[in-house]
Amino acid sequence: MAKTYPQVGEVIELTLNGDDPKNVPLGMVRDFGYYSDGWKHKGKTVTGTQTRRFMLVKVGYQSNLAEARKALETAHGPTPEGQWLQAFRAEYPTPDGNGPVGIADSAWAGPRGYADFPFVGSNGRPRFGWPGRGLREAWRWLVPAPVGK
């Protein structure tokens, strides 16, 4: 039986092979079902196989990604690389339908040049979101777990 999403605040361990073609930033674009022509990635990249601890958190309604990222970083530290969403999807393939799960890393730019961030919709479909839109209370964010927890 496939694991469903962890509870908010539950510490989880994820392993990511950053060199796997579907996990490299532009490989994620293809894996999410977008045409990769014209996409760019301008952020930090995970390489090699790494294991880290994370948890899902909520920060309530935010009017855009910049506000969400500020709230997340104030409470939980630096934003992880968006590639970690691939490790989350691999470990938890069955969505719970309780809202999207995202990483506040707007390092991707689509063909029109707009910044985008990776998330998994309530239905489990991976997507890139526009950071200028409002983010409802249902959003959950993958953040680093506190040290020692």
N, CA, C and O atoms as a DFTB+ gen file, in Angstrom:
596 C
 N C O
     1  1       0.850      -1.192       0.000
     2  2       0.000       0.000       0.000
     3  2       0.887       1.243       0.000
     4  3       1.821       1.338       0.796
     5  1       0.598       2.196      -0.890
     6  2       1.390       3.421      -1.005
     7  2       1.127       4.332       0.195
     8  3       0.009       4.426       0.702
     9  1       2.188       4.992       0.625
    10  2       2.064       5.919       1.748
    11  2       1.351       7.189       1.301
    12  3       1.597       7.705       0.211
    13  1       0.472       7.680       2.151
    14  2      -0.148       8.971       1.893
    15  2       0.688      10.055       2.580
    16  3       1.642       9.747       3.295
    17  1       0.341      11.278       2.371
    18  2       1.150      12.391       2.869
    19  2       1.282      12.377       4.394
    20  3       0.360      11.965       5.097
    21  1       2.427      12.828       4.896
    22  2       2.601      12.930       6.344
    23  2       1.761      14.081       6.907
    24  3       1.321      14.968       6.175
    25  1       1.556      14.044       8.202
    26  2       0.825      15.107       8.889
    27  2       1.677      16.376       8.957
    28  3       2.906      16.302       8.921
    29  1       1.040      17.520       9.055
    30  2       1.751      18.781       9.256
    31  2       2.565      18.669      10.542
    32  3       2.036      18.266      11.578
    33  1       3.840      19.021      10.480
    34  2       4.728      18.983      11.639
    35  2       5.447      17.663      11.859
    36  3       6.361      17.590      12.681
    37  1       5.052      16.620      11.140
    38  2       5.706      15.313      11.266
    39  2       7.042      15.336      10.523
    40  3       7.096      15.699       9.348
    41  1       8.112      14.951      11.204
    42  2       9.436      14.937      10.585
    43  2       9.566      13.700       9.704
    44  3       9.253      12.583      10.116
    45  1      10.035      13.929       8.481
    46  2      10.222      12.848       7.519
    47  2      11.642      12.916       6.965
    48  3      12.285      13.966       6.996
    49  1      12.112      11.802       6.466
    50  2      13.426      11.752       5.842
    51  2      13.244      11.445       4.359
    52  3      12.541      10.505       3.990
    53  1      13.881      12.242       3.523
    54  2      13.793      12.056       2.077
    55  2      15.183      11.897       1.490
    56  3      16.137      12.525       1.949
    57  1      15.292      11.060       0.480
    58  2      16.543      10.873      -0.256
    59  2      16.295      11.273      -1.704
    60  3      15.305      10.871      -2.316
    61  1      17.215      12.075      -2.237
    62  2      17.100      12.574      -3.600
    63  2      18.379      12.282      -4.367
    64  3      19.477      12.606      -3.912
    65  1      18.230      11.671      -5.528
    66  2      19.352      11.535      -6.459
    67  2      19.248      12.719      -7.407
    68  3      18.488      12.679      -8.375
    69  1      20.004      13.764      -7.133
    70  2      19.948      14.983      -7.917
    71  2      20.462      14.830      -9.330
    72  3      20.255      15.712     -10.164
    73  1      21.137      13.714      -9.617
    74  2      21.667      13.477     -10.959
    75  2      20.716      12.670     -11.842
    76  3      20.945      12.554     -13.046
    77  1      19.655      12.111     -11.261
    78  2      18.670      11.358     -12.045
    79  2      18.024      12.340     -13.031
    80  3      17.607      13.426     -12.629
    81  1      17.934      11.974     -14.313
    82  2      17.389      12.901     -15.312
    83  2      16.023      13.501     -14.959
    84  3      15.755      14.645     -15.324
    85  1      15.157      12.767     -14.262
    86  2      13.851      13.330     -13.921
    87  2      13.928      14.276     -12.720
    88  3      12.972      14.996     -12.434
    89  1      15.069      14.275     -12.018
    90  2      15.218      15.121     -10.841
    91  2      16.051      16.377     -11.084
    92  3      16.034      17.289     -10.258
    93  1      16.773      16.443     -12.193
    94  2      17.498      17.682     -12.501
    95  2      16.448      18.747     -12.807
    96  3      15.360      18.410     -13.273
    97  1      16.741      20.015     -12.560
    98  2      15.700      21.044     -12.693
    99  2      14.935      21.032     -14.024
   100  3      13.706      21.097     -14.013
   101  1      15.614      20.950     -15.149
   102  2      14.887      20.952     -16.418
   103  2      14.255      19.597     -16.709
   104  3      13.299      19.519     -17.481
   105  1      14.762      18.545     -16.113
   106  2      14.121      17.241     -16.194
   107  2      12.786      17.241     -15.468
   108  3      11.847      16.560     -15.879
   109  1      12.705      18.015     -14.376
   110  2      11.439      18.144     -13.661
   111  2      10.374      18.766     -14.559
   112  3       9.207      18.379     -14.503
   113  1      10.775      19.726     -15.381
   114  2       9.829      20.372     -16.293
   115  2       9.184      19.306     -17.182
   116  3       7.964      19.267     -17.336
   117  1      10.013      18.450     -17.759
   118  2       9.493      17.372     -18.612
   119  2       8.670      16.373     -17.802
   120  3       7.600      15.949     -18.239
   121  1       9.169      15.998     -16.619
   122  2       8.466      15.027     -15.787
   123  2       7.097      15.547     -15.345
   124  3       6.172      14.760     -15.141
   125  1       6.967      16.851     -15.198
   126  2       5.692      17.462     -14.800
   127  2       4.733      17.575     -15.985
   128  3       3.578      17.964     -15.813
   129  1       5.213      17.234     -17.198
   130  2       4.341      17.238     -18.361
   131  2       4.382      18.495     -19.201
   132  3       3.530      18.684     -20.069
   133  1       5.359      19.364     -18.961
   134  2       5.499      20.580     -19.755
   135  2       6.490      20.331     -20.891
   136  3       7.377      19.484     -20.780
   137  1       6.329      21.075     -21.975
   138  2       7.365      21.077     -23.015
   139  2       8.553      21.824     -22.437
   140  3       8.385      22.905     -21.872
   141  1       9.739      21.272     -22.567
   142  2      10.910      21.867     -21.922
   143  2      11.523      23.014     -22.716
   144  3      12.403      23.707     -22.205
   145  1      11.082      23.230     -23.948
   146  2      11.647      24.316     -24.750
   147  2      11.410      25.670     -24.075
   148  3      10.289      25.999     -23.688
   149  1      12.474      26.436     -23.944
   150  2      12.363      27.785     -23.413
   151  2      12.404      27.907     -21.904
   152  3      12.440      29.027     -21.394
   153  1      12.400      26.811     -21.168
   154  2      12.471      26.870     -19.707
   155  2      13.912      27.088     -19.268
   156  3      14.853      26.646     -19.927
   157  1      14.066      27.780     -18.141
   158  2      15.381      28.004     -17.548
   159  2      15.289      27.754     -16.048
   160  3      14.217      27.853     -15.451
   161  1      16.422      27.430     -15.455
   162  2      16.515      27.279     -13.999
   163  2      17.654      28.163     -13.539
   164  3      18.767      28.069     -14.057
   165  1      17.380      29.033     -12.558
   166  2      18.380      29.996     -12.115
   167  2      18.707      29.891     -10.624
   168  3      19.226      30.835     -10.029
   169  1      18.405      28.754     -10.037
   170  2      18.640      28.597      -8.605
   171  2      19.709      27.581      -8.288
   172  3      20.437      27.110      -9.161
   173  1      19.783      27.254      -6.989
   174  2      20.714      26.217      -6.540
   175  2      20.212      24.852      -6.991
   176  3      19.009      24.627      -7.125
   177  1      21.163      23.944      -7.223
   178  2      20.844      22.613      -7.718
   179  2      21.428      21.554      -6.796
   180  3      22.574      21.666      -6.361
   181  1      20.649      20.537      -6.503
   182  2      21.121      19.382      -5.743
   183  2      21.806      18.431      -6.725
   184  3      21.238      18.086      -7.761
   185  1      23.025      18.012      -6.394
   186  2      23.724      17.019      -7.199
   187  2      24.072      15.829      -6.319
   188  3      24.174      15.949      -5.098
   189  1      24.252      14.677      -6.960
   190  2      24.561      13.467      -6.201
   191  2      23.352      13.017      -5.405
   192  3      22.266      13.585      -5.516
   193  1      23.561      11.980      -4.596
   194  2      22.490      11.460      -3.755
   195  2      22.643      12.035      -2.358
   196  3      23.700      11.919      -1.737
   197  1      21.584      12.652      -1.874
   198  2      21.577      13.270      -0.555
   199  2      20.336      12.838       0.208
   200  3      19.296      12.548      -0.384
   201  1      20.459      12.798       1.520
   202  2      19.327      12.511       2.401
   203  2      19.214      13.659       3.391
   204  3      20.202      14.069       3.999
   205  1      18.008      14.169       3.544
   206  2      17.745      15.269       4.490
   207  2      16.407      15.024       5.177
   208  3      15.591      14.211       4.743
   209  1      16.220      15.760       6.263
   210  2      14.986      15.667       7.037
   211  2      14.141      16.913       6.779
   212  3      14.646      18.035       6.735
   213  1      12.848      16.681       6.613
   214  2      11.908      17.750       6.300
   215  2      10.633      17.581       7.112
   216  3      10.458      16.604       7.840
   217  1       9.759      18.551       6.967
   218  2       8.395      18.432       7.475
   219  2       7.503      19.358       6.670
   220  3       7.970      20.304       6.035
   221  1       6.218      19.071       6.709
   222  2       5.236      19.943       6.088
   223  2       4.747      20.939       7.126
   224  3       4.527      20.587       8.285
   225  1       4.578      22.196       6.698
   226  2       4.055      23.237       7.584
   227  2       3.027      24.058       6.821
   228  3       2.948      23.998       5.594
   229  1       2.251      24.816       7.559
   230  2       1.304      25.770       6.983
   231  2       1.649      27.159       7.503
   232  3       2.139      27.312       8.622
   233  1       1.389      28.170       6.677
   234  2       1.617      29.551       7.111
   235  2       0.382      30.424       6.879
   236  3       0.476      31.651       6.892
   237  1      -0.775      29.790       6.668
   238  2      -1.997      30.550       6.442
   239  2      -1.998      31.220       5.080
   240  3      -1.096      31.010       4.269
   241  1      -3.029      32.036       4.837
   242  2      -3.142      32.720       3.553
   243  2      -1.974      33.680       3.369
   244  3      -1.608      34.420       4.282
   245  1      -1.400      33.652       2.176
   246  2      -0.343      34.592       1.800
   247  2      -0.723      35.176       0.445
   248  3      -1.194      34.447      -0.428
   249  1      -0.525      36.486       0.253
   250  2      -0.968      37.124      -0.990
   251  2      -0.072      36.797      -2.181
   252  3      -0.465      37.006      -3.329
   253  1       1.139      36.281      -1.914
   254  2       2.028      35.868      -3.010
   255  2       3.141      34.997      -2.434
   256  3       3.241      34.816      -1.221
   257  1       3.971      34.462      -3.320
   258  2       5.032      33.550      -2.882
   259  2       6.093      34.268      -2.055
   260  3       6.640      33.681      -1.122
   261  1       6.395      35.522      -2.376
   262  2       7.407      36.255      -1.604
   263  2       6.999      36.343      -0.135
   264  3       7.831      36.166       0.754
   265  1       5.713      36.618       0.119
   266  2       5.240      36.668       1.511
   267  2       5.306      35.295       2.161
   268  3       5.718      35.169       3.314
   269  1       4.901      34.263       1.420
   270  2       4.956      32.900       1.959
   271  2       6.398      32.524       2.274
   272  3       6.677      31.975       3.340
   273  1       7.309      32.814       1.360
   274  2       8.711      32.462       1.562
   275  2       9.288      33.184       2.777
   276  3      10.025      32.586       3.562
   277  1       8.960      34.456       2.935
   278  2       9.440      35.216       4.098
   279  2       8.928      34.584       5.398
   280  3       9.691      34.407       6.347
   281  1       7.641      34.249       5.436
   282  2       7.070      33.619       6.639
   283  2       7.719      32.268       6.902
   284  3       8.025      31.935       8.047
   285  1       7.928      31.491       5.846
   286  2       8.541      30.170       5.998
   287  2       9.989      30.276       6.466
   288  3      10.397      29.553       7.375
   289  1      10.766      31.165       5.861
   290  2      12.178      31.286       6.223
   291  2      12.354      31.863       7.625
   292  3      13.288      31.493       8.337
   293  1      11.462      32.767       8.025
   294  2      11.531      33.321       9.380
   295  2      11.328      32.222      10.421
   296  3      12.016      32.187      11.441
   297  1      10.387      31.336      10.157
   298  2      10.055      30.288      11.129
   299  2      10.883      29.014      10.973
   300  3      11.085      28.293      11.950
   301  1      11.370      28.720       9.749
   302  2      11.949      27.391       9.505
   303  2      13.298      27.385       8.803
   304  3      13.824      26.310       8.515
   305  1      13.874      28.541       8.519
   306  2      15.187      28.579       7.880
   307  2      15.116      28.630       6.366
   308  3      14.044      28.815       5.790
   309  1      16.266      28.464       5.724
   310  2      16.348      28.623       4.276
   311  2      15.429      27.674       3.501
   312  3      15.186      26.539       3.910
   313  1      14.934      28.173       2.383
   314  2      14.083      27.381       1.504
   315  2      14.908      26.290       0.842
   316  3      15.970      26.575       0.289
   317  1      14.442      25.046       0.886
   318  2      15.176      23.975       0.198
   319  2      15.040      24.102      -1.321
   320  3      14.129      24.756      -1.827
   321  1      15.954      23.472      -2.022
   322  2      15.892      23.443      -3.474
   323  2      14.597      22.748      -3.896
   324  3      14.172      21.765      -3.288
   325  1      13.989      23.278      -4.942
   326  2      12.718      22.735      -5.418
   327  2      12.790      21.287      -5.869
   328  3      11.769      20.600      -5.919
   329  1      13.983      20.819      -6.198
   330  2      14.145      19.419      -6.605
   331  2      13.667      18.450      -5.530
   332  3      13.291      17.321      -5.846
   333  1      13.675      18.863      -4.280
   334  2      13.245      17.975      -3.199
   335  2      11.788      17.554      -3.344
   336  3      11.364      16.566      -2.744
   337  1      11.019      18.299      -4.138
   338  2       9.640      17.886      -4.371
   339  2       9.585      16.529      -5.067
   340  3       8.652      15.756      -4.848
   341  1      10.580      16.237      -5.904
   342  2      10.634      14.935      -6.576
   343  2      10.835      13.807      -5.561
   344  3      10.227      12.744      -5.685
   345  1      11.681      14.036      -4.567
   346  2      11.884      13.027      -3.518
   347  2      10.598      12.839      -2.711
   348  3      10.246      11.718      -2.347
   349  1       9.900      13.945      -2.435
   350  2       8.628      13.869      -1.717
   351  2       7.615      13.050      -2.514
   352  3       6.942      12.180      -1.960
   353  1       7.506      13.329      -3.814
   354  2       6.562      12.606      -4.668
   355  2       6.887      11.115      -4.730
   356  3       5.983      10.279      -4.742
   357  1       8.175      10.785      -4.770
   358  2       8.571       9.374      -4.831
   359  2       8.236       8.646      -3.528
   360  3       7.802       7.494      -3.547
   361  1       8.437       9.316      -2.416
   362  2       8.191       8.696      -1.107
   363  2       6.697       8.650      -0.759
   364  3       6.239       7.726      -0.086
   365  1       5.945       9.654      -1.222
   366  2       4.515       9.768      -0.900
   367  2       3.705       9.932      -2.187
   368  3       3.252      11.034      -2.497
   369  1       3.523       8.846      -2.936
   370  2       2.853       8.945      -4.232
   371  2       1.333       9.109      -4.172
   372  3       0.713       9.442      -5.182
   373  1       0.730       8.882      -3.015
   374  2      -0.721       8.953      -2.906
   375  2      -1.140      10.251      -2.220
   376  3      -0.924      10.405      -1.018
   377  1      -1.736      11.189      -2.964
   378  2      -2.150      12.452      -2.347
   379  2      -3.293      12.239      -1.368
   380  3      -4.063      11.286      -1.489
   381  1      -3.393      13.139      -0.394
   382  2      -4.464      13.024       0.592
   383  2      -5.659      13.919       0.270
   384  3      -6.677      13.858       0.959
   385  1      -5.545      14.755      -0.777
   386  2      -6.654      15.618      -1.167
   387  2      -6.888      16.799      -0.246
   388  3      -7.907      17.480      -0.366
   389  1      -5.959      17.057       0.677
   390  2      -6.145      18.121       1.670
   391  2      -5.425      19.413       1.323
   392  3      -5.158      20.227       2.207
   393  1      -5.110      19.610       0.058
   394  2      -4.457      20.843      -0.359
   395  2      -3.113      20.569      -0.985
   396  3      -2.548      19.487      -0.829
   397  1      -2.601      21.562      -1.699
   398  2      -1.324      21.400      -2.392
   399  2      -0.136      21.366      -1.444
   400  3      -0.207      21.829      -0.306
   401  1       0.968      20.798      -1.951
   402  2       2.250      20.788      -1.236
   403  2       3.264      21.442      -2.168
   404  3       3.430      21.020      -3.312
   405  1       3.936      22.468      -1.674
   406  2       4.894      23.176      -2.508
   407  2       6.215      23.424      -1.816
   408  3       6.364      23.226      -0.611
   409  1       7.161      23.861      -2.612
   410  2       8.446      24.359      -2.115
   411  2       8.562      25.781      -2.646
   412  3       8.408      26.004      -3.846
   413  1       8.830      26.734      -1.781
   414  2       8.821      28.158      -2.129
   415  2      10.090      28.584      -2.867
   416  3      10.681      29.619      -2.557
   417  1      10.497      27.785      -3.837
   418  2      11.707      28.026      -4.629
   419  2      11.298      28.443      -6.038
   420  3      10.992      27.596      -6.878
   421  1      11.292      29.747      -6.292
   422  2      10.843      30.251      -7.599
   423  2      12.017      30.375      -8.572
   424  3      12.194      31.415      -9.207
   425  1      12.809      29.323      -8.685
   426  2      14.017      29.332      -9.515
   427  2      13.769      28.937     -10.962
   428  3      14.683      29.034     -11.781
   429  1      12.569      28.496     -11.305
   430  2      12.260      28.092     -12.675
   431  2      11.629      29.264     -13.412
   432  3      10.880      30.043     -12.823
   433  1      11.928      29.388     -14.682
   434  2      11.287      30.403     -15.520
   435  2      10.798      29.720     -16.786
   436  3      11.571      29.084     -17.502
   437  1       9.517      29.858     -17.051
   438  2       8.924      29.275     -18.243
   439  2       9.290      30.065     -19.489
   440  3      10.012      31.059     -19.408
   441  1       8.800      29.632     -20.631
   442  2       9.146      30.265     -21.905
   443  2       8.845      31.758     -21.969
   444  3       9.499      32.480     -22.722
   445  1       7.881      32.230     -21.208
   446  2       7.559      33.669     -21.204
   447  2       8.422      34.459     -20.230
   448  3       8.305      35.681     -20.135
   449  1       9.295      33.750     -19.502
   450  2      10.230      34.420     -18.606
   451  2       9.755      34.622     -17.185
   452  3      10.499      35.146     -16.356
   453  1       8.527      34.216     -16.881
   454  2       8.007      34.392     -15.530
   455  2       8.591      33.351     -14.582
   456  3       8.813      32.205     -14.972
   457  1       8.837      33.746     -13.351
   458  2       9.337      32.813     -12.344
   459  2       8.226      31.846     -11.951
   460  3       7.050      32.211     -11.935
   461  1       8.601      30.632     -11.639
   462  2       7.649      29.610     -11.225
   463  2       8.243      28.790     -10.088
   464  3       9.463      28.708      -9.940
   465  1       7.368      28.181      -9.283
   466  2       7.811      27.312      -8.188
   467  2       7.094      25.966      -8.298
   468  3       5.959      25.904      -8.772
   469  1       7.759      24.877      -7.859
   470  2       7.157      23.548      -7.993
   471  2       6.185      23.222      -6.857
   472  3       6.402      23.573      -5.698
   473  1       5.106      22.537      -7.239
   474  2       4.170      22.049      -6.231
   475  2       3.427      20.836      -6.763
   476  3       3.445      20.549      -7.960
   477  1       2.777      20.135      -5.853
   478  2       1.908      19.015      -6.188
   479  2       0.501      19.429      -5.785
   480  3       0.256      19.778      -4.630
   481  1      -0.420      19.390      -6.737
   482  2      -1.799      19.759      -6.445
   483  2      -2.482      18.760      -5.531
   484  3      -1.953      17.678      -5.277
   485  1      -3.640      19.116      -5.045
   486  2      -4.421      18.228      -4.161
   487  2      -4.690      16.875      -4.792
   488  3      -4.867      15.878      -4.092
   489  1      -4.720      16.844      -6.127
   490  2      -4.981      15.598      -6.848
   491  2      -3.708      14.803      -7.136
   492  3      -3.772      13.737      -7.748
   493  1      -2.550      15.310      -6.700
   494  2      -1.288      14.616      -6.911
   495  2      -0.560      15.009      -8.181
   496  3       0.533      14.508      -8.445
   497  1      -1.140      15.889      -8.968
   498  2      -0.508      16.306     -10.218
   499  2       0.595      17.333      -9.942
   500  3       0.341      18.348      -9.293
   501  1       1.814      17.082     -10.427
   502  2       2.892      18.049     -10.233
   503  2       2.748      19.209     -11.209
   504  3       2.368      19.024     -12.365
   505  1       3.057      20.400     -10.728
   506  2       2.904      21.601     -11.544
   507  2       3.923      22.653     -11.123
   508  3       4.624      22.512     -10.121
   509  1       3.976      23.693     -11.913
   510  2       4.719      24.892     -11.531
   511  2       3.706      26.011     -11.348
   512  3       2.806      26.187     -12.169
   513  1       3.858      26.766     -10.265
   514  2       2.917      27.838      -9.955
   515  2       3.534      29.208     -10.143
   516  3       4.746      29.390     -10.022
   517  1       2.670      30.168     -10.440
   518  2       3.091      31.555     -10.596
   519  2       3.184      32.200      -9.218
   520  3       2.217      32.148      -8.458
   521  1       4.331      32.814      -8.870
   522  2       4.513      33.331      -7.514
   523  2       3.718      34.583      -7.186
   524  3       3.708      35.002      -6.028
   525  1       3.054      35.195      -8.153
   526  2       2.298      36.408      -7.883
   527  2       0.872      36.181      -7.428
   528  3       0.161      37.130      -7.096
   529  1       0.454      34.931      -7.410
   530  2      -0.935      34.666      -7.032
   531  2      -1.085      34.463      -5.528
   532  3      -0.115      34.151      -4.837
   533  1      -2.292      34.641      -5.031
   534  2      -2.577      34.376      -3.632
   535  2      -2.527      32.881      -3.337
   536  3      -2.875      32.058      -4.184
   537  1      -2.093      32.543      -2.132
   538  2      -1.930      31.146      -1.726
   539  2      -2.838      30.887      -0.528
   540  3      -2.644      31.450       0.550
   541  1      -3.829      30.026      -0.735
   542  2      -4.848      29.759       0.283
   543  2      -4.271      29.110       1.548
   544  3      -3.117      28.683       1.579
   545  1      -5.094      29.053       2.564
   546  2      -4.719      28.448       3.843
   547  2      -4.397      26.969       3.717
   548  3      -3.650      26.432       4.535
   549  1      -4.947      26.296       2.705
   550  2      -4.754      24.854       2.549
   551  2      -3.331      24.487       2.127
   552  3      -2.939      23.327       2.245
   553  1      -2.551      25.457       1.636
   554  2      -1.192      25.146       1.175
   555  2      -0.337      24.605       2.307
   556  3      -0.341      25.110       3.430
   557  1       0.400      23.550       1.961
   558  2       1.419      23.011       2.867
   559  2       2.760      23.172       2.171
   560  3       2.859      23.071       0.948
   561  1       3.781      23.421       2.962
   562  2       5.106      23.712       2.428
   563  2       6.122      22.743       2.990
   564  3       6.123      22.452       4.186
   565  1       6.992      22.244       2.119
   566  2       8.070      21.364       2.543
   567  2       9.234      22.243       2.989
   568  3       9.774      23.025       2.206
   569  1       9.608      22.104       4.252
   570  2      10.690      22.907       4.849
   571  2      11.668      21.988       5.580
   572  3      11.327      20.851       5.906
   573  1      12.889      22.480       5.840
   574  2      13.828      21.671       6.617
   575  2      13.297      21.397       8.026
   576  3      12.704      22.279       8.647
   577  1      13.503      20.203       8.520
   578  2      13.126      19.877       9.900
   579  2      14.116      20.540      10.846
   580  3      15.292      20.675      10.508
   581  1      13.666      20.953      12.016
   582  2      14.593      21.530      12.979
   583  2      15.659      20.518      13.403
   584  3      15.389      19.320      13.498
   585  1      16.836      20.997      13.649
   586  2      17.922      20.132      14.107
   587  2      17.555      19.579      15.486
   588  3      17.099      20.319      16.357
   589  1      17.756      18.291      15.671
   590  2      17.489      17.661      16.957
   591  2      16.062      17.200      17.131
   592  3      15.733      16.627      18.170
   593  1      15.198      17.428      16.152
   594  2      13.808      16.982      16.284
   595  2      13.637      15.614      15.672
   596  3      12.535      15.066      15.684
